[in-house]
Every structure is written in structure tokens, then in C-alpha cells.
Amino acid sequence: MVGLLRPDQALAARLAQIATCAMDEPEQAWAAEDFLDRPNIVVIADLPIRHGVLLMRFASDEAEILTLAVILDARRQGLGRALLDRALSVARERGAARLFLEVRLGNRAARALYAAAGFAETGRRRDYYAVPGGGREDALILVNPLVGDAA
């Protein structure tokens, strides 16, 4: 079961732990305390909070997924898709016309998840992500226009 959580500082440590476990570069994974006190932030997580979290923000008629993280042991079980589906629903309910996100070019599993949910590439940020072992990798900017039926 996934649900909306009221963003507050009490959540920051647990959300950071999940995100850090799910990221390639843990030191860059999460700055929840920078976001959770803002009124335009929505947190979606599995309940109780154990395996996955999605953080998104709203601005005008757009929404952006800042982080979608599922710990390694819980992957390939539908949690990422459930979090993403809930984010799409919340974005539509709040009147967003588009939902954006960035994904590392080499993250094939995430790219497949986003494509299946109706996201398409709209741009690229060169050398955006640090990769394990050194080097940089592009970020793809994806958008879901949030029109029509849910993906």
C-alpha cells in the first residue's frame, strides 16, 4: 500500500535512509531537509515506510519528481510503479498539466518504468550525474503530459 505523507522534518531521517540505500552515489542521494518544509512538496511512500519513497514538487501548472527511490531488496515487485502511479494521480488531482523528472541515461530499469508510464524524452543535461568509479553521465529530462487516460 502506498500513501501520501505529510511532509515534516520527522520523516527526513527515514526517507534519507531509503534514498541513500537506493542510490549509486549515496552522498548525493538526498537532501530531504531542504525540501520537506516547503508547502509545494508531496511525499509518497509505502506504508509503513520501509522500502520506497517518491518526493515531488509543484509549481504553477507543472509537477516534478525529485526522487523516486526503492531499496534494492524491494525492487522488481511493483513498488516503484505503485509510487509512480500515485504521483501521476496526485499531479492530475492538483491540476498539473505536465509531470517532469530527470533520470540517469544508464538507468535502464528506471527508463523502462517511466516509458511504460507515458513519459517521453524532452531534453538532456550533459554530464549531470557522477557515476561510481568516476566520470559523469547524462541526465535525460522526461515529461508526461498528463492528458487522456492514465498510463
CYANA upper distance limits for C-alpha pairs under 8 A (distance plus 0.5 A):
  1 MET  CA     46 ASP  CA      6.20
  1 MET  CA     47 LEU  CA      6.30
  2 VAL  CA     44 ILE  CA      7.27
  2 VAL  CA     45 ALA  CA      5.92
  2 VAL  CA     46 ASP  CA      4.73
  2 VAL  CA     47 LEU  CA      6.12
  2 VAL  CA     82 ALA  CA      7.42
  2 VAL  CA     83 LEU  CA      7.02
  2 VAL  CA     86 ARG  CA      8.12
  3 GLY  CA     44 ILE  CA      6.04
  3 GLY  CA     45 ALA  CA      6.28
  3 GLY  CA     46 ASP  CA      6.90
  3 GLY  CA     47 LEU  CA      7.03
  3 GLY  CA     86 ARG  CA      8.29
  4 LEU  CA     42 VAL  CA      7.74
  4 LEU  CA     43 VAL  CA      6.37
  4 LEU  CA     44 ILE  CA      5.07
  4 LEU  CA     45 ALA  CA      7.18
  5 LEU  CA     42 VAL  CA      7.83
  5 LEU  CA     43 VAL  CA      5.89
  5 LEU  CA     44 ILE  CA      6.43
  5 LEU  CA     45 ALA  CA      7.68
  6 ARG  CA     42 VAL  CA      7.93
  6 ARG  CA     43 VAL  CA      7.40
  7 PRO  CA     11 LEU  CA      7.43
  7 PRO  CA     36 LEU  CA      5.64
  7 PRO  CA     37 ASP  CA      7.30
  7 PRO  CA     41 ILE  CA      7.64
  7 PRO  CA     42 VAL  CA      7.16
  7 PRO  CA     43 VAL  CA      6.61
  8 ASP  CA     12 ALA  CA      7.72
  8 ASP  CA     36 LEU  CA      5.99
  8 ASP  CA     37 ASP  CA      6.58
  9 GLN  CA     13 ALA  CA      8.49
  9 GLN  CA     33 GLU  CA      6.94
  9 GLN  CA     36 LEU  CA      6.94
  9 GLN  CA     37 ASP  CA      7.68
 11 LEU  CA     15 LEU  CA      6.57
 12 ALA  CA     16 ALA  CA      6.39
 12 ALA  CA     32 ALA  CA      6.01
 12 ALA  CA     33 GLU  CA      6.47
 12 ALA  CA     36 LEU  CA      8.03
 13 ALA  CA     17 GLN  CA      6.68
 14 ARG  CA     18 ILE  CA      6.91
 14 ARG  CA     49 ILE  CA      8.23
 15 LEU  CA     19 ALA  CA      6.65
 15 LEU  CA     32 ALA  CA      7.85
 15 LEU  CA     53 VAL  CA      7.23
 16 ALA  CA     20 THR  CA      6.35
 16 ALA  CA     29 ALA  CA      8.21
 16 ALA  CA     30 TRP  CA      6.21
 16 ALA  CA     31 ALA  CA      7.89
 16 ALA  CA     32 ALA  CA      7.12
 17 GLN  CA     21 CYS  CA      6.70
 18 ILE  CA     22 ALA  CA      6.83
 18 ILE  CA     50 ARG  CA      7.97
 18 ILE  CA     51 HIS  CA      6.96
 18 ILE  CA     52 GLY  CA      6.93
 18 ILE  CA     53 VAL  CA      7.72
 18 ILE  CA     69 ALA  CA      7.35
 18 ILE  CA     70 VAL  CA      7.46
 18 ILE  CA     71 ILE  CA      6.64
 19 ALA  CA     23 MET  CA      6.72
 19 ALA  CA     26 PRO  CA      8.36
 19 ALA  CA     29 ALA  CA      6.61
 19 ALA  CA     30 TRP  CA      6.88
 19 ALA  CA     52 GLY  CA      8.28
 19 ALA  CA     53 VAL  CA      7.87
 19 ALA  CA     67 THR  CA      8.41
 19 ALA  CA     68 LEU  CA      8.41
 19 ALA  CA     69 ALA  CA      5.74
 19 ALA  CA     70 VAL  CA      7.70
 19 ALA  CA     71 ILE  CA      7.91
 20 THR  CA     25 GLU  CA      8.32
 20 THR  CA     26 PRO  CA      5.23
 20 THR  CA     27 GLU  CA      8.02
 20 THR  CA     29 ALA  CA      5.90
 20 THR  CA     30 TRP  CA      7.28
 21 CYS  CA     26 PRO  CA      7.56
 21 CYS  CA     71 ILE  CA      6.22
 21 CYS  CA     72 LEU  CA      7.88
 22 ALA  CA     26 PRO  CA      8.46
 22 ALA  CA     69 ALA  CA      6.11
 22 ALA  CA     70 VAL  CA      6.21
 22 ALA  CA     71 ILE  CA      5.19
 22 ALA  CA     72 LEU  CA      6.68
 23 MET  CA     29 ALA  CA      6.46
 23 MET  CA     69 ALA  CA      7.92
 24 ASP  CA    131 VAL  CA      7.71
 24 ASP  CA    132 PRO  CA      7.07
 25 GLU  CA     29 ALA  CA      6.83
 25 GLU  CA    130 ALA  CA      7.95
 25 GLU  CA    131 VAL  CA      7.62
 25 GLU  CA    132 PRO  CA      7.18
 26 PRO  CA     30 TRP  CA      8.26
 31 ALA  CA     35 PHE  CA      7.69
 32 ALA  CA     36 LEU  CA      6.38
 33 GLU  CA     37 ASP  CA      7.80
 35 PHE  CA     41 ILE  CA      7.35
 36 LEU  CA     41 ILE  CA      6.96
 37 ASP  CA     41 ILE  CA      8.39
 40 ASN  CA     57 ARG  CA      5.88
 40 ASN  CA     58 PHE  CA      5.73
 40 ASN  CA     59 ALA  CA      7.66
 41 ILE  CA     55 LEU  CA      7.61
 41 ILE  CA     56 MET  CA      6.25
 41 ILE  CA     57 ARG  CA      4.91
 41 ILE  CA     58 PHE  CA      7.14
 42 VAL  CA     55 LEU  CA      6.41
 42 VAL  CA     56 MET  CA      5.79
 42 VAL  CA     57 ARG  CA      6.60
 43 VAL  CA     53 VAL  CA      7.65
 43 VAL  CA     54 LEU  CA      6.36
 43 VAL  CA     55 LEU  CA      5.25
 43 VAL  CA     56 MET  CA      7.06
 44 ILE  CA     53 VAL  CA      6.27
 44 ILE  CA     54 LEU  CA      5.58
 44 ILE  CA     55 LEU  CA      6.95
 44 ILE  CA     83 LEU  CA      7.06
 44 ILE  CA     86 ARG  CA      8.06
 44 ILE  CA     87 ALA  CA      7.81
 45 ALA  CA     49 ILE  CA      6.55
 45 ALA  CA     52 GLY  CA      6.14
 45 ALA  CA     53 VAL  CA      4.81
 45 ALA  CA     54 LEU  CA      6.69
 45 ALA  CA     83 LEU  CA      7.26
 46 ASP  CA     50 ARG  CA      7.10
 46 ASP  CA     51 HIS  CA      7.09
 46 ASP  CA     52 GLY  CA      6.32
 46 ASP  CA     53 VAL  CA      7.31
 46 ASP  CA     79 LEU  CA      8.18
 46 ASP  CA     83 LEU  CA      8.20
 49 ILE  CA     53 VAL  CA      8.36
 51 HIS  CA     70 VAL  CA      6.14
 51 HIS  CA     71 ILE  CA      5.98
 51 HIS  CA     74 ALA  CA      6.73
 52 GLY  CA     68 LEU  CA      8.05
 52 GLY  CA     69 ALA  CA      5.98
 52 GLY  CA     70 VAL  CA      4.69
 52 GLY  CA     71 ILE  CA      6.87
 52 GLY  CA     79 LEU  CA      7.54
 52 GLY  CA     80 GLY  CA      7.77
 52 GLY  CA     83 LEU  CA      8.33
 53 VAL  CA     67 THR  CA      8.09
 53 VAL  CA     68 LEU  CA      6.38
 53 VAL  CA     69 ALA  CA      5.93
 53 VAL  CA     70 VAL  CA      7.11
 53 VAL  CA     83 LEU  CA      7.72
 54 LEU  CA     65 ILE  CA      7.70
 54 LEU  CA     66 LEU  CA      8.05
 54 LEU  CA     67 THR  CA      5.94
 54 LEU  CA     68 LEU  CA      4.86
 54 LEU  CA     69 ALA  CA      6.92
 54 LEU  CA     83 LEU  CA      6.93
 54 LEU  CA     84 LEU  CA      8.10
 54 LEU  CA     87 ALA  CA      8.27
 55 LEU  CA     65 ILE  CA      6.50
 55 LEU  CA     66 LEU  CA      5.98
 55 LEU  CA     67 THR  CA      5.67
 55 LEU  CA     68 LEU  CA      7.11
 56 MET  CA     63 ALA  CA      7.37
 56 MET  CA     64 GLU  CA      5.92
 56 MET  CA     65 ILE  CA      4.75
 56 MET  CA     66 LEU  CA      5.76
 56 MET  CA     67 THR  CA      7.56
 56 MET  CA     87 ALA  CA      8.23
 57 ARG  CA     63 ALA  CA      6.11
 57 ARG  CA     64 GLU  CA      5.90
 57 ARG  CA     65 ILE  CA      7.14
 57 ARG  CA     66 LEU  CA      7.70
 58 PHE  CA     62 GLU  CA      6.38
 58 PHE  CA     63 ALA  CA      4.88
 58 PHE  CA     64 GLU  CA      7.00
 58 PHE  CA     96 ALA  CA      8.29
 59 ALA  CA     63 ALA  CA      6.74
 60 SER  CA     96 ALA  CA      8.13
 61 ASP  CA     95 GLY  CA      6.89
 61 ASP  CA     96 ALA  CA      4.91
 61 ASP  CA     97 ALA  CA      6.00
 61 ASP  CA     98 ARG  CA      7.67
 62 GLU  CA     96 ALA  CA      5.34
 62 GLU  CA     97 ALA  CA      6.31
 62 GLU  CA     98 ARG  CA      5.64
 62 GLU  CA     99 LEU  CA      6.52
 62 GLU  CA    100 PHE  CA      8.20
 63 ALA  CA     91 ALA  CA      6.94
 63 ALA  CA     96 ALA  CA      6.58
 63 ALA  CA     98 ARG  CA      6.81
 63 ALA  CA     99 LEU  CA      5.21
 63 ALA  CA    100 PHE  CA      6.76
 64 GLU  CA     99 LEU  CA      5.91
 64 GLU  CA    100 PHE  CA      5.09
 64 GLU  CA    101 LEU  CA      6.07
 65 ILE  CA     99 LEU  CA      7.81
 65 ILE  CA    100 PHE  CA      6.78
 65 ILE  CA    101 LEU  CA      5.57
 65 ILE  CA    102 GLU  CA      8.37
 66 LEU  CA    101 LEU  CA      7.21
 66 LEU  CA    102 GLU  CA      8.40
 68 LEU  CA     80 GLY  CA      7.89
 68 LEU  CA     83 LEU  CA      8.36
 68 LEU  CA     84 LEU  CA      8.40
 69 ALA  CA     80 GLY  CA      8.07
 70 VAL  CA     74 ALA  CA      6.95
 70 VAL  CA     75 ARG  CA      6.78
 70 VAL  CA     79 LEU  CA      7.86
 70 VAL  CA     80 GLY  CA      6.93
 71 ILE  CA     75 ARG  CA      7.10
 74 ALA  CA     79 LEU  CA      7.89
 75 ARG  CA     79 LEU  CA      7.61
 75 ARG  CA     80 GLY  CA      7.90
 76 ARG  CA     80 GLY  CA      8.50
 78 GLY  CA     82 ALA  CA      6.63
 79 LEU  CA     83 LEU  CA      6.63
 80 GLY  CA     84 LEU  CA      6.62
 81 ARG  CA     85 ASP  CA      6.42
 81 ARG  CA    113 LEU  CA      7.44
 82 ALA  CA     86 ARG  CA      6.68
 83 LEU  CA     87 ALA  CA      6.74
 84 LEU  CA     88 LEU  CA      6.72
 84 LEU  CA    117 ALA  CA      8.45
 85 ASP  CA     89 SER  CA      6.79
 85 ASP  CA    117 ALA  CA      8.23
 86 ARG  CA     90 VAL  CA      6.62
 87 ALA  CA     91 ALA  CA      6.53
 88 LEU  CA     92 ARG  CA      6.76
 88 LEU  CA     99 LEU  CA      8.04
 88 LEU  CA    146 LEU  CA      7.92
 88 LEU  CA    150 ALA  CA      8.27
 89 SER  CA     93 GLU  CA      6.59
 90 VAL  CA     94 ARG  CA      6.61
 91 ALA  CA     95 GLY  CA      6.89
 91 ALA  CA     96 ALA  CA      5.79
 91 ALA  CA     99 LEU  CA      7.63
 92 ARG  CA     96 ALA  CA      6.02
 92 ARG  CA     97 ALA  CA      7.83
 92 ARG  CA    146 LEU  CA      7.12
 96 ALA  CA    146 LEU  CA      7.99
 97 ALA  CA    145 PRO  CA      6.61
 97 ALA  CA    146 LEU  CA      6.31
 97 ALA  CA    147 VAL  CA      7.88
 98 ARG  CA    143 VAL  CA      7.08
 98 ARG  CA    144 ASN  CA      6.16
 98 ARG  CA    145 PRO  CA      4.94
 98 ARG  CA    146 LEU  CA      6.02
 99 LEU  CA    143 VAL  CA      6.06
 99 LEU  CA    144 ASN  CA      5.66
 99 LEU  CA    145 PRO  CA      7.00
 99 LEU  CA    146 LEU  CA      7.41
100 PHE  CA    141 ILE  CA      7.59
100 PHE  CA    142 LEU  CA      6.13
100 PHE  CA    143 VAL  CA      4.96
100 PHE  CA    144 ASN  CA      7.02
101 LEU  CA    141 ILE  CA      6.41
101 LEU  CA    142 LEU  CA      5.90
101 LEU  CA    143 VAL  CA      7.10
102 GLU  CA    139 ALA  CA      6.41
102 GLU  CA    140 LEU  CA      5.99
102 GLU  CA    141 ILE  CA      5.11
102 GLU  CA    142 LEU  CA      6.58
103 VAL  CA    107 ASN  CA      7.51
103 VAL  CA    110 ALA  CA      7.81
103 VAL  CA    111 ARG  CA      7.58
103 VAL  CA    139 ALA  CA      5.82
103 VAL  CA    140 LEU  CA      5.83
103 VAL  CA    141 ILE  CA      7.24
103 VAL  CA    142 LEU  CA      8.14
104 ARG  CA    129 TYR  CA      7.31
104 ARG  CA    137 GLU  CA      7.29
104 ARG  CA    138 ASP  CA      6.66
104 ARG  CA    139 ALA  CA      5.08
104 ARG  CA    140 LEU  CA      6.79
105 LEU  CA    111 ARG  CA      8.47
105 LEU  CA    137 GLU  CA      7.19
105 LEU  CA    138 ASP  CA      6.09
105 LEU  CA    139 ALA  CA      6.00
105 LEU  CA    140 LEU  CA      6.45
106 GLY  CA    137 GLU  CA      8.13
107 ASN  CA    111 ARG  CA      6.71
108 ARG  CA    112 ALA  CA      6.59
109 ALA  CA    113 LEU  CA      6.79
110 ALA  CA    114 TYR  CA      6.67
111 ARG  CA    115 ALA  CA      6.57
112 ALA  CA    116 ALA  CA      6.62
113 LEU  CA    117 ALA  CA      6.90
114 TYR  CA    118 GLY  CA      6.99
114 TYR  CA    119 PHE  CA      5.85
114 TYR  CA    120 ALA  CA      8.44
115 ALA  CA    119 PHE  CA      5.47
115 ALA  CA    120 ALA  CA      6.93
116 ALA  CA    151 ALA  CA      7.59
117 ALA  CA    150 ALA  CA      8.42
117 ALA  CA    151 ALA  CA      5.41
118 GLY  CA    144 ASN  CA      6.27
118 GLY  CA    151 ALA  CA      6.16
119 PHE  CA    142 LEU  CA      6.27
119 PHE  CA    143 VAL  CA      5.58
119 PHE  CA    144 ASN  CA      4.91
119 PHE  CA    145 PRO  CA      8.30
120 ALA  CA    142 LEU  CA      5.70
120 ALA  CA    143 VAL  CA      5.98
120 ALA  CA    144 ASN  CA      7.03
121 GLU  CA    140 LEU  CA      7.00
121 GLU  CA    141 ILE  CA      6.25
121 GLU  CA    142 LEU  CA      4.89
121 GLU  CA    143 VAL  CA      6.97
122 THR  CA    140 LEU  CA      8.20
122 THR  CA    141 ILE  CA      6.11
122 THR  CA    142 LEU  CA      5.99
122 THR  CA    143 VAL  CA      6.95
123 GLY  CA    140 LEU  CA      6.53
123 GLY  CA    141 ILE  CA      5.37
123 GLY  CA    142 LEU  CA      7.58
124 ARG  CA    138 ASP  CA      7.20
124 ARG  CA    139 ALA  CA      6.13
124 ARG  CA    140 LEU  CA      5.01
124 ARG  CA    141 ILE  CA      5.96
125 ARG  CA    138 ASP  CA      6.08
125 ARG  CA    139 ALA  CA      5.54
125 ARG  CA    140 LEU  CA      6.92
125 ARG  CA    141 ILE  CA      7.87
126 ARG  CA    137 GLU  CA      7.52
126 ARG  CA    138 ASP  CA      5.06
126 ARG  CA    139 ALA  CA      7.08
127 ASP  CA    136 ARG  CA      5.32
127 ASP  CA    137 GLU  CA      5.15
127 ASP  CA    138 ASP  CA      5.05
127 ASP  CA    139 ALA  CA      7.73
128 TYR  CA    136 ARG  CA      7.08
128 TYR  CA    137 GLU  CA      6.46
128 TYR  CA    138 ASP  CA      5.71
128 TYR  CA    139 ALA  CA      6.16
129 TYR  CA    136 ARG  CA      5.95
129 TYR  CA    137 GLU  CA      5.60
129 TYR  CA    138 ASP  CA      6.81
129 TYR  CA    139 ALA  CA      7.18
130 ALA  CA    134 GLY  CA      7.22
130 ALA  CA    135 GLY  CA      6.52
130 ALA  CA    136 ARG  CA      5.07
130 ALA  CA    137 GLU  CA      6.86
131 VAL  CA    135 GLY  CA      6.22
131 VAL  CA    136 ARG  CA      6.08
131 VAL  CA    137 GLU  CA      7.07
146 LEU  CA    150 ALA  CA      8.02
